[in-house]
Amino acid sequence: MSPWAEIVGPCHTTSSLSRVLQIDQVAVADAAAELRALRLRTADGRNLYPAFQVQDDHVHPHLQQVLLVLKSGIDDPWTWAQWLNTEMDSEPSPMSRLWAGDLSGVLRDAEHDAWAWRS
């Protein structure tokens, strides 16, 4: 098993995310291109979408804001996925905090880490 599988957790394929969100696969691709959904490309060219970004049949509505900040530091969706899904200092993961309503705190932490990645 890949260490990334443990870090990222379960993922959707394009077709399974399409079914969950009740949108067509073109809309899934558009959401990923606009960073409204996090897409991970595997070494063999498959597209995967971490399940942690989906609850109640929708992608978190503020995920794009966070991804745009993270992208300003490093353009690597795998790094973003790790950042979003990793607990730090016994604090919930940024994605868990986002689902709990802590947008301002998550954005603050994203800005700090994006700045550090650029340095």
C-alpha positions in Angstrom: 0.0 0.0 0.0 1.2 3.5 -0.8 2.0 5.8 2.1 -0.1 8.4 0.3 -3.2 6.1 0.7 -2.8 6.3 4.5 -2.2 10.1 4.4 -5.0 11.0 2.0 -7.5 8.3 2.9 -10.3 7.0 0.7 -10.8 8.7 -2.6 -13.4 8.9 -5.3 -12.9 8.4 -9.0 -14.3 10.9 -11.4 -17.4 8.7 -12.0 -18.0 8.0 -8.3 -17.7 11.7 -7.4 -20.0 12.5 -10.2 -22.6 10.1 -8.8 -22.2 11.4 -5.2 -22.5 15.1 -6.2 -25.2 14.3 -8.8 -23.4 16.2 -11.5 -21.8 15.0 -14.8 -18.2 14.1 -15.2 -17.5 17.3 -17.1 -18.8 19.3 -14.2 -16.4 17.3 -11.9 -13.5 18.1 -14.1 -14.5 21.8 -14.3 -14.7 21.9 -10.5 -11.2 20.5 -10.2 -9.8 22.9 -12.8 -11.3 25.8 -10.8 -10.1 24.3 -7.5 -13.6 24.0 -6.2 -12.7 20.3 -5.8 -9.3 18.8 -5.0 -8.1 16.4 -7.7 -5.0 14.2 -7.4 -3.4 12.7 -10.4 -1.7 9.4 -9.9 1.6 8.4 -11.6 -0.4 6.2 -14.0 -2.7 9.2 -15.0 -5.8 8.4 -13.0 -7.7 11.2 -11.3 -8.7 10.7 -7.7 -10.7 13.0 -5.4 -10.1 12.7 -1.7 -13.3 11.7 0.2 -12.5 14.1 3.1 -13.6 17.1 1.0 -17.2 15.7 0.6 -19.9 15.6 3.2 -23.7 15.4 2.7 -23.2 15.0 -1.1 -21.3 18.2 -1.6 -17.7 19.5 -1.6 -17.0 21.9 1.2 -18.2 25.3 -0.1 -15.0 27.1 1.1 -12.5 24.6 -0.1 -11.6 26.7 -3.2 -10.5 29.6 -0.9 -8.2 27.4 1.0 -6.8 25.7 -2.1 -6.1 29.0 -3.8 -4.1 30.1 -0.7 -2.1 26.8 -0.6 -1.4 27.1 -4.4 0.2 30.5 -3.8 2.9 28.6 -1.8 3.3 25.4 -3.8 1.5 24.1 -6.9 1.2 20.5 -5.7 -2.2 19.0 -5.0 -0.7 16.0 -3.2 1.0 18.4 -0.7 -2.4 20.2 -0.3 -4.1 16.9 0.4 -1.5 16.0 3.0 -1.8 19.5 4.6 -5.6 19.3 4.7 -5.9 15.8 6.1 -3.1 15.8 8.7 -3.6 16.5 12.4 -0.9 18.7 13.9 0.0 19.0 17.6 -3.1 17.0 18.6 -5.3 19.5 16.8 -7.9 18.3 14.3 -6.8 18.4 10.6 -7.4 21.6 8.7 -10.2 19.8 6.7 -11.9 18.7 10.0 -11.6 22.3 11.2 -13.1 23.6 8.0 -16.1 21.3 8.3 -16.5 22.5 11.9 -16.8 26.1 10.6 -13.3 27.4 11.4 -12.7 29.0 8.0 -10.8 32.0 9.3 -8.4 29.8 11.3 -7.8 27.4 8.4 -7.2 30.3 6.0 -4.7 31.9 8.5 -2.8 28.6 8.8 -2.9 28.1 5.1 -1.5 31.6 4.5 1.3 30.9 7.0 2.3 27.6 5.5 2.0 28.9 1.9 4.4 31.7 2.9 6.8 29.2 4.4 6.7 27.1 1.3 7.5 30.1 -0.9 10.5 31.0 1.3 
